[in-house]
Structure formats: C-alpha cells, structure tokens
Amino acid sequence: MGKLEDFLELLTILYLVCCYSAINQKPNLMKYFALFISLLASLILHAQLPQLDSLKNAVSETKNDTSKIDIYYQINRQYYNGNIDSALKYAEKGLELSSQLDLPGKMVHGYFIASSAHFALGNMATSDSLAELCLQAAFRTKDKANIMKSYYKLALNANRQNMEEALDYYKKSLEIAEETGEKRWQGYILRDIGLYYSFRAMYDRQLENSFKAEELFKQLGDSVYLIHIYCDIAEVHRLQSNFNIALDYSQKAYGISAKLKSPYMNARVLGTMASTYTSMGDQENALNKNLEAFEIYQNLGSHFYVATTSFDIGTAYLNLEKYKDAQAYFQRSYEIFKKIGNEASMAQSLLGLGKINTIEGRYIIAEESFIEAEKLSVKHTVMPQIKDAYEGLANLYAVEGNYKKSNEYLNKLLSVKDSIYNEQKSEQINRLESEYQLKEKEARLELQDTQLDLQESQLQRQRNLNLAIGITAGLLFLIAILASINIRKRKRLNQQLKNLDKTKSRFFSNISHEMRNPLTLVMSPLQKLSEQTKNTPFQNDLQLAYSNSKKLLERVNEILDLSKLEAGKMEVIESPIVLYDFSKRVFYAYQSIAQYHRIDLDFEYTLKEDLAVLIDVGKIEKIINNLLLNAFKHAETKGAIKFVVERKDRWLVFQVLDKGKGIHPNDLPHIFDRYYQAKWHNDPIQGGSGIGLTLGREYARVCGGDLTLKSALGKGSTFSLHIPFKETNLRLPSKKKEVTVVTKEQNGQLPRKSSKLRILVVEDGLEMSKYIINSLNQFTCVPASDGRQAISMLEKGHFNLIVSDVMMPNMDGFTFREKVREDKRWKYIPFILLTARSMEEDKLRGLQLGVDDYITKPFNIKELLVRITNLLHKKEVRDKWILENRENDDSTILSAEEQLLKKAENYVMEQLDSPELNVASLASTLGYSQRQLERLMKKYCGLTPSAFIREIRLQKAYRIIEKRQFSTIKEVCYHVGMDNPASFSTSFKKRFGKTPGEVES
C-alpha cells in the first residue's frame, strides 16, 4: 500500500500544479497537466472503486483509532481525483482523529491532503492556513521528509500571491531533498521551480532548472518524467520563438514515448508539437499533429482529452479558413466540457464558436456565444479569455453597425488590457527593483570587504615573509636529512642487489656443476652406443641425441663461464692456428642449416691463406657461433649471410652481416645486457636465454678486444668482433680440404615417403625437423623453416594436417596460425602447436586461435602420433559429412561456426562437474534440436556432441594432471564430470597416447 500512497500523493501534487497553472493564467501548461491528471485519475478511480466499499466497511469494523486514521486517508486517496468534496470529508475525519490523539506524523498527512483539497476547490485562505499547520506538525515530527513536503505545499500555495515567498519555500524544500538524497523529489521540485520561472518569463533560469531535473530523471531511469521535461523545454523555446529548437526537443520526447509504447505520452508530445507549429504559422502541420493526438484520445476513451484536442483542431481549421470544420470541432469540445462541468474550458469553446458565427453572418448566435463566454470567464477570473470575449463582442457590434455597443466593449477591452499590462509591468518592475536592491547591497558589501582586505593584505604580507623565511630554512634542513637517508638507503640497496646477484650467480654455478655429472653419464653411453650401432636404423637417433646433449653441455659451460667472469678467474689460452682454415671451418659448419632455411652463405677473406695467428680458439669460436646463430634467426628466407675476416690496423676483425629485419632502436641500447630479450611487440616469438651476446662481449673483452653492433630496422645487422692481431712465425700446415658450398638455388626438399596424407612440418630447428619427419614416416611430410615459408608451401599444395613450432624467425607459430585461420582455403586444416613454451597463457592463446591441439616439448613421439591420428580421423568424419550433405549446406550458418563452437565450449566448461551436462542440455542452451546440433557439430569440427563434451573433459583433465592440482587420478576423473575412473583412463590413453599416470610422472 505504501507505493500506491506515494503514487497517489504524486497525483495530488500534479493536480495542484495544474491548478496553479490555471491561477497564473498559463492555458497551455494547464492543458497538459490537466490532460495527464484526468487520464490517470479516471484509470485509478475505475480500478479503485471496488475498494471503496471494503474500506468503508473496514472503518466501522476497526476499533483501533490509529488504523481508522490510515483508512480515512486511504478513502481520501480513492476519491481525490474524482470527487474532491468526498475526498475532503474523509481527510478532515482523519485529521480530526489524529489531532485528538496528538499524532504529529498523521497530522502532517491530514493537513497536506486537506489543504490540497481546499486548494483544488478554490478555498485559498483555508488551504493556506492548513499548509502552515502542516509545517508546524512536520517540525514536531522532526522528520525531514515531512518538513520537505510541507515546504513544497507552502510553495504551491504561495505562487498565487507572493512570488518571492514561493521561491523561498521551493529552495528550502529542495535543500532538504538534497540533504536526504531524495533524487526523485529533487527532480520534482527542480521542475516546478523551472515552471515558476517560466510563468515569470525568466526563461534562462527555467532551462537551468529543467536541465538539472533532466539529469536526475536520467539517473533514475524515469522515462515518463523525461518526456515531461523535454516538453517543458520545448514550450520555453516556443515562447521565445526558437521554433527549431522547440521541435528538436519535441522529437526527443517523442523518441522516448515511442519506446515506452505509451499512447498517452505520444499524444502529450504531439500536442506540444502542434502548439509549436501553430506559433510558427504552420497550420497544416499543427492540424495534422492535433488530428493524430485526437485519434489516440478517442481510442483511450478520454472525454477530457478529446474535448481539449477538438478545440485545438477547431482553432487550426479557423486559421485555415475552413469554417465548417472549425465549427464542428468547437461545438464538440463545448458539449464535452459542459458534460464534465469544466466552465473555464467551456468559455474557450464558446469564444471559438462566436468567431465562426461572426464570420458566417450568424450574428445573434455569435452574440449569445460571446456573452456566455464572458460570464464564465469573469466567474473564474480568466483574464485572457475575458479580453477575447470583449474583443469578439466589439467586432461583432461593429459589423452590425451598433457602434455604441462596439465602443462600450472596446473601452472594456482597453481596461482589461491595461489591467493585464499593469499587472505584468508591476511584476517586472518589482522583480527588477528586487534585483537592483540585491545588487546594490552586494556592491556595498563588496566595497567594505575590499577595504578590509587591503588592510589585512598589508599585515598578511609581513606575516607571509616571516613565515616563508622560516619554512625555507626548515625545508633546507629537511632536504638535507632526507638526502642523507636516501644515500644510505641506496648504498644498502646496491649492496643487497650485489649480494642477490652473487647469490643468483652462485646458484647457477652450483646447479651447472651438478648438471655436468648427469650429462656426462648421458653423453658417454650415447657416444658408445652410437659407435656400436653403425649402419643400423638406430644410429641416426643415437647420433641426434648425442649431438644435442653436447649442445646442452655447451649451455651449462656458458653459465659456468659467466660465474668465472664475475669472479675475475677467466683465463685466456692462446694457441696458433691457420686463420683461413679456422674461419672457413666455423662458417661452413652451418651449410646444412643454410640449405634448410634457403639462405646463401657468402665468405669473404682478405688475408693470406697461410697466415697463422695467436687466438683463444675456444672463446673466439663460441663468439662467432653465437653471432651466426643469431644471424640465422633474423635473416629473411631466401636471403644471405656474409662472414668477413680482415685486418684493420692492429685489430683482427670478424664480421657477421645479415640482411634481415634489423633490431628496433628501442632494443639496441640493451642488446648486450644479460638475460635481455627484444621486447618490441611486432617481433616474432623466438626464445633464447639472453646470455649469448653478453657472454660474447665478455669473452671479447677478456681477449683484449670488443664486440660491437650496427643495425638498421628493415635493412639488417652487422656484428663486429675486434681482437688484437697477433701474427706468429710458427708455420702450421694448411688443411686444404674443400668445403662444398650449397646455395639456395641448389636447395631441395628432404626425402619423403609417398602417402596420400600430407603433413606440413613447420620448425626452424633442422635437427628437430628431421627427427619429426623421420618419426612420422607413415605420412608424406614436407618441411618449412618458418611461418612465412609455410604459407608459401600452402599456396603450392594441399595438406591434411599442420604441425608447427611457436618460436621461429620471420613469422612465429601464433602469427602463422592467424594467417591460416583467416584464409578460407586452409582454416579447416587440423593444426597442432609444438613448442617448448609451457606457460599457461601461451597455451590459452593457442587455443583461442583455434589450434586443435597443443603439445609441450619435450614430448613423446608416440603421443604425437596418437594426437595426429585422432585429428585426422575427426577431419575425415567432417569431410565425409560435408560431402554427403553438400546440398543442405547453409552458408549463413557456416559464418557463425566460431561463435557456435565458442558458446558450446563455454557452456561445457561451466557445467563440467554438473551431472545435468549432456547432449540434450547442450542443444537446449544453444537453441537447436539434438539432431540439428549433431549435424552442425559434425560439419564444423568432425565430432558428435557427446564426443565434443568428452574431448573438453579430457583436455581439462590433461591440464589438471600436468599442474598436479589433485593428489589422485580418481579426483581428476570426478572433477571433470566422468564417474568411471577405469573408463576415464582408457579414453585418456586413446586420446593422448599415454595414461594419466604417465603424464603425472
């Protein structure tokens, strides 16, 4: 009931505003408010009539006086908008009882509604006294909401006679509403303050308050009141002849009302538009808008609305000189207003009829209409209508030739005009005088303040000077203390960082030493087995394992060398070598890698071929190897790498040049920093430890030289190693063994088995590529050294599956996957990412790119085979389905493939541990039948819906086992929604090629 009472109280307030509009002679505003109130009142009365009898019965049955008061007030609300006299009777009963019991809260409510009723009935003095009593009772309750509403009531009453007092009450009411956070009441009050200013032609202030109210109603989401606010703003601009702006706000209001689908609100806005068109002189548009509103009101069955709009339509027809139509609509409005007893509006209709009858020559009827309109207007003191009645009679008598009577009414007309003019002028003068007095008072106060400020400023300047000296001295002392503390902190921090760095280096050194023993135990048996299995199928695999274990040992030695460099214990061990043989051997050791990457090798040697020099062979070879490996990483496919050996003054110079993409300027200053890796966001993912170049420069400096870099983005890089030139007289025999140079033009593909199923293996590591291809010998495998070359391969031929590394030069695996996914020719080729990057975010990125599977190095080749077999089987099922259902293929559905699969995956992941997860629930969630979902799933991913759910369960289980989130396999099984551990293990092995226990270990 509380919400209903609040709503009815709002209607009461709106009704009072309507009456207030009438009193202040604003017919347009009065019409809009009256329209709104009448419709709501009729609807509420119709809905509430059955309740009146039950409420009256409740009064006689209730013995509790407090309850009786509430029932009296409820009956008042039921009657209020339909029968004011009855509403007043029950308000006074409740007020009398609440006064006897001395209940201030109930008294506030009683005074408020009783005052409102007397106001509506025109008993202004009684209404004023009750409003004052309402405020007194509100102060007794100490309830700010009651005080706020009481001030608001006083403001509405005061609008008739004391404008300044009304504004003061409005401001007090608004202040309390702001204090209590009552945003809705703030909006109501601000709107009424705006109307207050509008009645006084203070349009800037009207708009200011309307905009504030608009912001509040936007926050509250009150669309209905936003429409009223926009109509108010439109009306203000109409009165100022800003017709385009008025129409813009009307359209804004109409847009909101159309969304609300409220016929009444649409008609409300149409009426505002019609008024604007009438003021513009566009009678045709005014007529059309009024006719639209008229039709809505007829459908709603609202007689008051029909009458008001009929009058507006009659006015439009009159202006268009369509007198017959105008007379019909004026007559209709008059009859309806007479039926509902609205005498002020009857006078308006009679004035219209009088004008029509005068024009048509029906002078007797016209005279009767004007005289009746005069009586009704005088009775209700509606000055604009009295003026129109006098003017109509003066014109009528002049046409008839009765100049005496015409002159009589002209004098009355002038008297009324003077009265209206004087009233408006007096109000304007009073307002200007008040503003002048206020400004004069402010000026005097400002002058006094200026004189006081001048005296104070002289004293303040002296105080400020003394204070500034003291503060400056204090700040200098404080800065000195803080600087001392900061220096000590920096020293401590630097020492801590040094200790931390030493600890880290010691840790790496210790763990590297620990790794050498197991590596020795791995390498020695591998070397022995490799020799014992010569000319057997196992030799290549054993040799591959042995060479890579040597590389691992080299990485371990690099870490140890860093520790030695830090400790200053790195020794330089120089030995004589034939420079030409050494340089050519080191450079052309990369011939097979160059062949694989389709890169030309260019060797430039400018010294004597039999020249012998003293160098630390181990260190220089490590530096050059590192530079060459970096060059291969950054060189473009089908590019070239150049190795230059020359002498410059006292330096022996080795240069490695590539024409790759170069190094970004942001990375250049840090390229030799330990553990630094390029951070430029466009670089492909390539990996690396970040210590190779650091170690290379340290080696060079230990040898008495330096390692430098020149690079231009998009053009390539040049690394230059300078060491002291030390020629030796010791003549060493030159090894004339020729190195066969293979250029990119001679490069061919690795041998492949013949098979219908073709796999594209994208891997920048030559040995890894060969290993994968040899392991997948039942398929036709084609190698590619990076994503860019792989794209070229895809352009040339068909492939059934792609296996790709992530960290590659030129184009990494993620970028390659994006390119494949964007091309409709390749987007459905099964795709496996094979990488040493095991971070969870990398896996998620791969899966988000639509990768079918993701395997982390080191991997089991058997697992890779099982995953490839599963993916090829799914593709075969999918291709078969598409072939069989080609006629039913729906390309519009195909474009939504990714959205469907993503939505399906999200739902399965959310419901993974739910017993209700099944094909039926998945189909229902996606909005398909089970049969239709199965058709789409087979088409898009080659899986039935049940297999799709099982695939997600198994993938989730694999990640959980990898992270060891549960202590037992059974827990994992139950967590992913599979209730049979034995069946789970079987499905897991079939999918991934190894059991859950093997993954865990």
PEGILIN-V887977 format. One record per run of one state. SS is the DSSP state (alpha for helix, beta for strand, coil for the rest). FROM is the first residue (numbers start at 1). LEN is the number of residues. If there is no record, write none. Layout:
ss->SS from->FROM len->LEN
ss->SS from->FROM len->LEN
This chain:
ss->coil from->1 len->1
ss->alpha from->2 len->22
ss->coil from->24 len->3
ss->alpha from->27 len->35
ss->coil from->62 len->3
ss->alpha from->65 len->16
ss->coil from->81 len->3
ss->alpha from->84 len->17
ss->coil from->101 len->3
ss->alpha from->104 len->18
ss->coil from->122 len->2
ss->alpha from->124 len->18
ss->coil from->142 len->2
ss->alpha from->144 len->15
ss->coil from->159 len->4
ss->alpha from->163 len->18
ss->coil from->181 len->2
ss->alpha from->183 len->17
ss->coil from->200 len->3
ss->alpha from->203 len->18
ss->coil from->221 len->2
ss->alpha from->223 len->17
ss->coil from->240 len->3
ss->alpha from->243 len->18
ss->coil from->261 len->2
ss->alpha from->263 len->18
ss->coil from->281 len->2
ss->alpha from->283 len->18
ss->coil from->301 len->2
ss->alpha from->303 len->17
ss->coil from->320 len->3
ss->alpha from->323 len->18
ss->coil from->341 len->2
ss->alpha from->343 len->18
ss->coil from->361 len->2
ss->alpha from->363 len->17
ss->coil from->380 len->3
ss->alpha from->383 len->18
ss->coil from->401 len->2
ss->alpha from->403 len->130
ss->coil from->533 len->6
ss->alpha from->539 len->29
ss->coil from->568 len->7
ss->beta from->575 len->4
ss->alpha from->579 len->10
ss->coil from->589 len->2
ss->alpha from->591 len->7
ss->coil from->598 len->2
ss->beta from->600 len->6
ss->coil from->606 len->6
ss->beta from->612 len->4
ss->coil from->616 len->1
ss->alpha from->617 len->18
ss->coil from->635 len->5
ss->beta from->640 len->9
ss->coil from->649 len->2
ss->beta from->651 len->8
ss->coil from->659 len->6
ss->alpha from->665 len->4
ss->coil from->669 len->23
ss->alpha from->692 len->11
ss->coil from->703 len->3
ss->beta from->706 len->7
ss->coil from->713 len->3
ss->beta from->716 len->9
ss->coil from->725 len->2
ss->beta from->727 len->1
ss->coil from->728 len->30
ss->beta from->758 len->5
ss->coil from->763 len->3
ss->alpha from->766 len->10
ss->coil from->776 len->4
ss->beta from->780 len->5
ss->coil from->785 len->2
ss->alpha from->787 len->10
ss->coil from->797 len->4
ss->beta from->801 len->4
ss->coil from->805 len->8
ss->alpha from->813 len->10
ss->coil from->823 len->7
ss->beta from->830 len->6
ss->coil from->836 len->4
ss->alpha from->840 len->9
ss->coil from->849 len->4
ss->beta from->853 len->4
ss->coil from->857 len->4
ss->alpha from->861 len->24
ss->coil from->885 len->1
ss->alpha from->886 len->3
ss->coil from->889 len->2
ss->alpha from->891 len->4
ss->coil from->895 len->2
ss->alpha from->897 len->14
ss->coil from->911 len->8
ss->alpha from->919 len->8
ss->coil from->927 len->3
ss->alpha from->930 len->12
ss->coil from->942 len->3
ss->alpha from->945 len->19
ss->coil from->964 len->5
ss->alpha from->969 len->7
ss->coil from->976 len->5
ss->alpha from->981 len->12
ss->coil from->993 len->3
ss->alpha from->996 len->5
ss->coil from->1001 len->1
